[in-house]
Structure formats: structure tokens, C-alpha cells
Amino acid sequence: MRSFFFRCAFALVASLPLAALSATAADAYPSKPIKILVGYSAGGAVDAIARSVGQRMAATLGQPVIVENKPGAGTNIAVKALIASPPDGYTLLLAANALAVNPSLFQPVPYDLERDLTPVSLVGRVPVVLAVREGSEIKTLAQLSAATKAKPGTISVATPGNGSTPHLAMELFQHTAGLSWRHVPYKGGAQALTDVLGGHVDVVAVNALEALPLVKGGKLRVLAVMSPERSAVLPGVPTVAESGYPGFESSVWYGFVAPAGLPKPILAKVHEAVQKALESSEVRDQLAAAGGVALPGAPELFGKLVKDDAARYGKLIREANIKPD
């Protein structure tokens, strides 16, 4: 009995320094620069949002926030770099929909969403749009649907690539509307838009950020936005739901994740810094300029969004037999 009590007492004492160390680390956080990983090249939408939000986070946390671009493998390189990092709050990832898509799109499965990651905060959402060149005979989504049904498989739709969010949004709409398009994948949205403007492809599915300059220049006409509500920068364009497909929506979202095992006190500090950043006019204006909206909220809400999207797009990927480029 005496031995039993001795072992219990020893275990309790041995655990105290670890608990104290954990509490001290949380109290001292942050004591050095914080890194935001981005799985896309510099100059893109995710990179720009990471830098804007990071700048505001730095003001709140009192430490520099540095953006590090790690493009490649459909963002899997950046995600794996995050997972390999210590769960101490000094390495974060600004992710987009690919985070939820890739476990179903790639084989072998590159990571486990629940086991390997900690959701921190949703940042915002930008709608996917369906658009045609200004001179196209197709003027509305209803006309596009009618033309497709008259000659199934003849209407071509460009996307930024197999497994991209616009591609999956396009596939999801096809399933919803009972249509059959000919998919033309590209290595990014710029070339897809170029070929639609040149008349080589009929329609393009792309995020609103990439389409806006061409819309403002009178070269591209947006038939519908796939967000739940109309875009503030495209107020005259109906949603897909308004165009005869109630309940349909598909958007590009952005959100912060950290490695699994991030201590709750540090998670709370990072989350608070992101929420304050989303309150700033600079961040909100940047998202609005891209046709998007800021979406602050609890880590649990972002975690549910990722989980729900993983299930929704995973089902679509299996049924449509979608493969990565």
C-alpha cells in the first residue's frame, strides 16, 4: 500500500513541471515571429489575403507575421509542412477549399483532417461564377441550360484545373441541373479565361476575384454567382439559386488551421487575433474588392464547414471519378 501511494505521489509531482511549462508557454505566447504558410504562389488571392490578415494580426500579437509560400501538389506540400511543425502557434496555414477536397482527390490519402489539424478560424468567402465572353449568344444561365439540354456534351466549360474548387462547383451544378458539359481543365484561371475570351471554350467557371477585371473591362459577362447571396461587386448578377436551382451554392472559402495538439490557450489567442483582423476595414475592403465577405466565427464552426465540405465533395469526386492533374 505504501508503495502504491509513493508511485501516485511521484507521478503527480512529475507531472507538475510539464503543466507549469505548458501554462508558461501559453502565457508567453507569442515571443517570436509567427509564420503563415500559403500553398499557392505569391501574388494570388490566398497570398494577398494572408498578407493582409497577417499584418493586422501582427499589430494585435505584438510580433511580426511572415507569409511563406509553398506551392505545389495541390497545396499538399504546404499542408504537410504545417503538420510537421510543432503545435506551438508559431506556424499556421491559410487554407482554401483544397484542404477539404484533397483527402478524397489524392491517393494515397495525404493527411487526416481530424487527426492532423486544428481548425482556428474561417476568414471569408468568395463566390465561384459562371461566365461567358461578352459577344456570346448565351445571355443567362437559363439559356445555357437550354442549349446544353438541346445538345448534351457540346457546350465546353473551362476551369482552373481538375479538382479545383471551380471544377467541383461546375460538376456539382451539372449533377443538380441534370446537364452534361465538356470539361476543359487548365493550369490556372488565367489561361482558362484567355481561351474563353478567344472563343475556344464556351463558358468558364472561376472564382469572382479572377473574373472581375475582365467584367469591369466589358470583356466578360457573368451568368450567375454560386454564393448563397448576390455579390456586392456584381449586384446585377443573379445567384444560381435565384436562376431556378434553389438551395444551390458553392464558394471559395479561406480559413486558418494549425497543427493538431495546439494548446487551447494559444488557440484562443490566435483566434482572437484573427477575429480582430477581420474587423478591420482594410481586410474587409480587400475581400469586398474580390467579391467576397469576411466571415468571423468560432473554431468549431470552421471545423464543421471543413468536415461538411469534405463529405460533400468526397461524394462528388467518387461519383464523377474526378482525378487530379
C-alpha positions as CSV (number, residue, x, y, z in Angstrom):
1,M,0.0,0.0,0.0
2,R,2.8,2.4,0.9
3,S,4.5,1.6,-2.5
4,F,1.2,2.4,-4.2
5,F,0.8,5.8,-2.6
6,F,4.5,6.5,-3.3
7,R,4.0,5.8,-7.0
8,C,0.9,8.0,-7.2
9,A,2.7,10.9,-5.4
10,F,5.7,10.6,-7.7
11,A,3.5,10.6,-10.8
12,L,1.7,13.7,-9.5
13,V,4.9,15.6,-8.8
14,A,6.5,14.5,-12.1
15,S,3.5,16.0,-14.0
16,L,3.7,19.4,-12.3
17,P,6.7,20.8,-14.2
18,L,5.0,19.8,-17.6
19,A,1.8,21.5,-16.7
20,A,3.7,24.6,-15.4
21,L,5.8,24.6,-18.6
22,S,2.6,24.4,-20.8
23,A,1.0,27.3,-18.9
24,T,4.2,29.4,-19.1
25,A,4.4,28.8,-22.8
26,A,0.8,29.9,-23.3
27,D,1.3,33.0,-21.1
28,A,4.5,34.0,-23.0
29,Y,2.9,33.4,-26.5
30,P,3.9,34.9,-28.8
31,S,7.6,35.6,-28.0
32,K,8.9,35.4,-31.6
33,P,7.7,35.9,-35.2
34,I,4.7,33.8,-36.5
35,K,4.7,32.2,-39.9
36,I,1.7,31.8,-42.2
37,L,2.1,29.1,-44.8
38,V,0.3,29.5,-48.1
39,G,0.0,26.6,-50.6
40,Y,-0.1,29.0,-53.6
41,S,2.3,31.2,-55.4
42,A,2.9,34.8,-54.3
43,G,0.6,37.4,-55.8
44,G,-2.5,35.2,-55.8
45,A,-5.8,35.6,-53.9
46,V,-4.8,33.4,-50.9
47,D,-1.4,35.1,-50.7
48,A,-2.9,38.6,-50.7
49,I,-5.4,37.7,-48.0
50,A,-2.8,36.0,-45.9
51,R,-0.6,39.2,-46.0
52,S,-3.5,41.5,-45.3
53,V,-4.8,39.5,-42.3
54,G,-1.2,38.7,-41.1
55,Q,-0.4,42.4,-41.0
56,R,-3.4,43.1,-38.7
57,M,-2.6,40.0,-36.6
58,A,0.9,41.3,-36.0
59,A,-0.5,44.6,-34.6
60,T,-2.6,42.6,-32.1
61,L,0.0,40.0,-31.1
62,G,3.0,42.3,-31.0
63,Q,5.2,40.1,-33.1
64,P,6.0,40.0,-36.9
65,V,3.8,37.7,-39.0
66,I,5.6,36.4,-42.0
67,V,4.0,34.7,-45.1
68,E,5.9,31.8,-46.6
69,N,4.7,30.5,-50.0
70,K,4.9,26.7,-50.5
71,P,3.0,26.0,-53.8
72,G,2.8,22.5,-55.3
73,A,0.9,19.2,-55.2
74,G,-2.5,20.9,-55.0
75,T,-1.4,22.6,-51.7
76,N,-0.4,19.3,-50.1
77,I,3.2,20.4,-49.8
78,A,2.1,23.3,-47.6
79,V,-0.3,21.2,-45.5
80,K,2.4,18.6,-44.8
81,A,4.8,21.3,-43.8
82,L,2.2,22.5,-41.3
83,I,1.6,19.0,-39.9
84,A,5.3,18.5,-39.4
85,S,5.6,21.8,-37.4
86,P,5.4,21.9,-33.6
87,P,1.9,22.7,-32.3
88,D,3.0,25.9,-30.6
89,G,1.1,28.6,-32.5
90,Y,4.2,29.8,-34.5
91,T,3.2,28.1,-37.7
92,L,-0.2,28.5,-39.3
93,L,-1.7,27.8,-42.7
94,L,-4.2,29.9,-44.6
95,A,-6.1,27.2,-46.5
96,A,-8.8,27.2,-49.1
97,N,-11.3,24.5,-50.2
98,A,-8.5,22.2,-51.4
99,L,-7.8,21.4,-47.7
100,A,-11.2,19.6,-47.6
101,V,-11.0,18.2,-51.1
102,N,-7.5,16.6,-51.2
103,P,-8.1,13.7,-48.9
104,S,-10.6,12.4,-51.4
105,L,-8.8,13.6,-54.5
106,F,-5.3,12.2,-53.9
107,Q,-4.2,8.6,-53.4
108,P,-2.7,7.7,-51.0
109,V,-4.6,10.0,-48.7
110,P,-2.2,12.8,-47.9
111,Y,-3.5,13.7,-44.4
112,D,-6.3,13.2,-42.0
113,L,-8.3,16.4,-41.3
114,E,-9.4,15.5,-37.8
115,R,-6.2,13.7,-36.7
116,D,-3.6,16.1,-38.1
117,L,-5.1,19.6,-37.9
118,T,-6.6,22.1,-35.6
119,P,-9.2,24.5,-37.1
120,V,-8.5,28.1,-36.0
121,S,-10.9,30.4,-37.8
122,L,-12.8,30.9,-41.1
123,V,-11.7,34.2,-42.8
124,G,-14.0,34.8,-45.7
125,R,-15.7,33.5,-48.8
126,V,-15.5,34.5,-52.5
127,P,-18.2,33.1,-54.9
128,V,-17.5,30.9,-57.9
129,V,-19.0,32.4,-61.1
130,L,-20.1,31.0,-64.4
131,A,-19.2,33.4,-67.2
132,V,-19.1,33.8,-71.0
133,R,-17.3,36.2,-73.3
134,E,-19.3,39.4,-73.9
135,G,-20.1,38.5,-77.5
136,S,-21.6,35.1,-76.7
137,E,-25.1,34.3,-77.7
138,I,-25.7,32.9,-74.3
139,K,-27.0,35.7,-72.1
140,T,-28.4,33.9,-69.0
141,L,-28.0,30.7,-67.0
142,A,-31.4,29.5,-68.3
143,Q,-30.2,29.9,-71.9
144,L,-27.0,28.0,-71.0
145,S,-29.1,25.1,-69.5
146,A,-31.4,25.1,-72.5
147,A,-28.5,25.0,-75.0
148,T,-26.9,22.1,-73.1
149,K,-30.1,20.1,-73.0
150,A,-30.6,20.6,-76.7
151,K,-27.1,19.2,-77.5
152,P,-25.7,17.4,-74.5
153,G,-21.9,17.3,-74.3
154,T,-21.3,20.0,-76.9
155,I,-21.0,23.0,-74.5
156,S,-17.4,23.3,-73.3
157,V,-16.6,24.7,-69.8
158,A,-13.1,25.8,-68.8
159,T,-11.9,25.6,-65.2
160,P,-8.5,26.3,-63.5
161,G,-7.9,22.5,-63.3
162,N,-9.1,19.1,-62.3
163,G,-10.1,19.1,-58.6
164,S,-10.1,22.9,-58.3
165,T,-13.0,24.5,-56.4
166,P,-14.5,25.9,-59.7
167,H,-14.2,22.5,-61.3
168,L,-16.0,20.8,-58.4
169,A,-18.6,23.6,-58.3
170,M,-19.2,23.1,-62.0
171,E,-19.6,19.3,-61.6
172,L,-21.9,19.9,-58.6
173,F,-24.1,22.1,-60.7
174,Q,-24.2,19.6,-63.6
175,H,-25.4,17.0,-61.1
176,T,-28.0,19.3,-59.7
177,A,-29.3,20.5,-63.0
178,G,-29.1,17.2,-64.9
179,L,-26.7,18.7,-67.5
180,S,-23.8,17.3,-69.5
181,W,-20.9,19.6,-70.3
182,R,-17.5,19.0,-71.8
183,H,-14.9,19.9,-69.2
184,V,-11.7,21.6,-70.4
185,P,-9.2,21.8,-67.5
186,Y,-6.4,24.4,-67.5
187,K,-3.3,25.0,-65.3
188,G,-4.9,28.0,-63.5
189,G,-7.7,30.5,-64.1
190,A,-5.7,33.0,-66.3
191,Q,-5.4,30.6,-69.3
192,A,-9.0,29.4,-68.9
193,L,-10.2,33.0,-69.1
194,T,-8.0,33.7,-72.1
195,D,-9.4,30.9,-74.1
196,V,-13.0,31.8,-73.3
197,L,-12.3,35.3,-74.4
198,G,-10.8,33.9,-77.6
199,G,-13.8,31.8,-78.4
200,H,-12.0,28.5,-78.0
201,V,-14.2,27.5,-75.0
202,D,-17.9,28.4,-74.4
203,V,-18.1,29.0,-70.6
204,V,-15.7,29.4,-67.7
205,A,-16.1,28.5,-64.1
206,V,-13.7,30.6,-62.0
207,N,-13.6,32.5,-58.7
208,A,-15.0,36.0,-58.8
209,L,-11.6,37.6,-58.0
210,E,-10.1,36.4,-61.3
211,A,-13.2,37.3,-63.4
212,L,-13.8,40.9,-62.0
213,P,-11.2,42.8,-64.0
214,L,-12.5,41.4,-67.3
215,V,-16.1,42.0,-66.3
216,K,-15.2,45.7,-65.5
217,G,-13.4,45.9,-68.8
218,G,-16.5,44.8,-70.7
219,K,-14.9,41.6,-72.0
220,L,-16.7,39.0,-69.8
221,R,-20.3,38.5,-68.8
222,V,-21.2,36.7,-65.6
223,L,-24.3,34.5,-65.9
224,A,-24.6,33.6,-62.3
225,V,-22.7,33.6,-58.9
226,M,-22.7,30.4,-56.9
227,S,-22.8,32.1,-53.5
228,P,-25.9,31.9,-51.3
229,E,-26.5,35.7,-51.8
230,R,-25.6,38.2,-54.6
231,S,-22.1,39.6,-54.7
232,A,-21.7,43.2,-53.6
233,V,-19.4,43.8,-56.6
234,L,-21.8,42.1,-59.0
235,P,-25.2,43.3,-57.7
236,G,-27.0,42.9,-61.0
237,V,-26.0,39.2,-61.4
238,P,-28.4,36.6,-60.0
239,T,-27.3,33.7,-57.9
240,V,-27.7,30.1,-59.2
241,A,-30.4,29.6,-56.6
242,E,-32.3,32.6,-58.0
243,S,-31.9,31.3,-61.5
244,G,-34.1,28.2,-60.9
245,Y,-32.0,26.0,-58.6
246,P,-33.0,26.8,-55.1
247,G,-30.6,25.8,-52.3
248,F,-27.6,25.6,-54.6
249,E,-24.3,27.3,-53.5
250,S,-20.6,26.8,-54.0
251,S,-18.0,29.2,-52.9
252,V,-14.2,29.5,-52.4
253,W,-13.6,29.9,-48.7
254,Y,-10.4,30.8,-46.8
255,G,-9.5,29.8,-43.2
256,F,-6.6,29.3,-40.8
257,V,-5.6,25.9,-39.5
258,A,-2.8,24.9,-37.1
259,P,-1.1,21.5,-36.4
260,A,-3.0,19.0,-34.2
261,G,-2.5,19.4,-30.5
262,L,-2.4,23.2,-30.4
263,P,-2.9,24.1,-26.7
264,K,-6.3,25.7,-26.1
265,P,-4.9,28.9,-24.5
266,I,-2.7,29.5,-27.6
267,L,-5.6,28.6,-29.9
268,A,-7.7,31.2,-28.1
269,K,-5.0,33.9,-28.6
270,V,-4.6,33.2,-32.3
271,H,-8.3,33.0,-32.9
272,E,-8.8,36.4,-31.1
273,A,-6.1,38.0,-33.3
274,V,-7.8,36.7,-36.5
275,Q,-11.2,38.0,-35.3
276,K,-9.7,41.4,-34.7
277,A,-8.1,41.4,-38.1
278,L,-11.5,40.6,-39.7
279,E,-13.0,43.6,-38.0
280,S,-10.5,46.0,-39.8
281,S,-11.7,48.0,-42.7
282,E,-8.5,47.0,-44.7
283,V,-9.3,43.3,-44.6
284,R,-13.0,43.7,-45.2
285,D,-12.4,46.1,-48.1
286,Q,-9.9,43.7,-49.7
287,L,-12.4,40.8,-49.5
288,A,-15.2,43.0,-50.8
289,A,-13.0,44.1,-53.8
290,A,-12.7,40.4,-54.6
291,G,-16.4,40.0,-54.5
292,G,-16.2,38.3,-51.1
293,V,-17.2,38.8,-47.5
294,A,-15.5,38.4,-44.2
295,L,-16.8,35.5,-42.0
296,P,-15.6,35.6,-38.4
297,G,-16.7,32.8,-36.1
298,A,-15.7,30.1,-33.6
299,P,-13.1,27.4,-34.4
300,E,-15.8,24.8,-34.1
301,L,-17.9,26.4,-36.9
302,F,-14.9,26.4,-39.3
303,G,-14.2,22.8,-38.3
304,K,-17.8,21.9,-39.2
305,L,-17.5,23.6,-42.6
306,V,-14.3,21.7,-43.5
307,K,-15.9,18.4,-42.4
308,D,-19.1,19.1,-44.3
309,D,-17.3,20.1,-47.5
310,A,-15.0,17.1,-47.2
311,A,-18.1,14.8,-47.2
312,R,-19.9,16.7,-49.9
313,Y,-17.0,17.0,-52.4
314,G,-15.7,13.5,-51.5
315,K,-19.0,12.0,-52.6
316,L,-18.9,14.1,-55.8
317,I,-15.3,13.1,-56.6
318,R,-16.1,9.4,-56.2
319,E,-19.3,9.6,-58.3
320,A,-17.8,11.7,-61.1
321,N,-14.5,9.8,-60.9
322,I,-12.5,13.0,-60.7
323,K,-8.7,12.7,-60.8
324,P,-6.1,15.3,-60.0
325,D,-4.0,16.9,-62.8
